[in-house]
Structures are given as C-alpha cells and as structure tokens.
Amino acid sequence: MTISGGEPFEQTAPLAVLASEIINRNLDLVLYSGYTFETLLSKSDNDRDTCFLLEAGWLLVDGPFMQKELDLSLAYRGSRNQRLIDLPASLKIKRAVQWAGNF
C-alpha cells in the first residue's frame, strides 16, 4: 500500500488507524512525504501517531517534489532531492539510511 499526498504527516491520527489495518492484513506500507526523515523523526518524539506511521512503513520517499530537480529516470520519485529511506534501518539507528533495494 502507498500513502501519499496531500501530506500524510499532517493527518496522522486517521492514517495511523489505516496503517494498523494495513499491518493486520500483512501488507507493506510505503509513505511519501514532503518532510524529510529527520523532521519526521523529531516530530515523532512528541506525536504518537507520527511515530506509529513511521514504524508501520518499510519505505519513505522524503522531501518535496521540486520542478528544478525533475528527473523522470528515478525510481519511485520525481526529483533528485527526494530520497528513498529504509524506515526499519533508519529508525533503529535514528539516522536516515538510504534504501538499497533493487528496482
């Protein structure tokens, strides 16, 4: 499952309920956010639903789409400033870890 814009992390309470159902169905969750992982990690310190959403996902595409960084050859994202973040690995060390998966 993919959760993308509007901005998912501006509506964390209802999306945490949805993420719980996604987990119960043994589905994978990919999150897109205009916020960076670092900003979301900081927000998760005081927001239980943000923390839950991050923990529920396996991949985060972070950063805003920027027309000047447009690159249609990139997998899963539209601009070069956006990163593919391995959420379980990143949350474990509290630092962004680029996803090393195959495309």
Phi, psi and omega in degrees: 000150178235133173244121181227202190290164354335197180270111182303325185276009169259359180219053189290326184300305179292329180287334174294323176296314178298316180299323177300317178293322177299316178297315180300333180266008179058039177258156176272149182236126174249134181243137173249135178213144173284346176277156175278160176304317182299319178294316180294321178299317178296317179297326183292342178298329183240007183225104183302321182290322175297316178301314181298316179300316179298317180291333181283335184273160174248341180218135175239127169261111187248159179096149181287149170292133179233118182306319181292345178255011182308130176208099184287355178275350182284142177280133171068004180209163186252344181224151187297337180285343182279142182244153171259112187252127174284103187294311180302315180294320181292318180293328180297320183252001179059038179207143182297127176243120179297138177291132184252022182289168177272150180257000000 
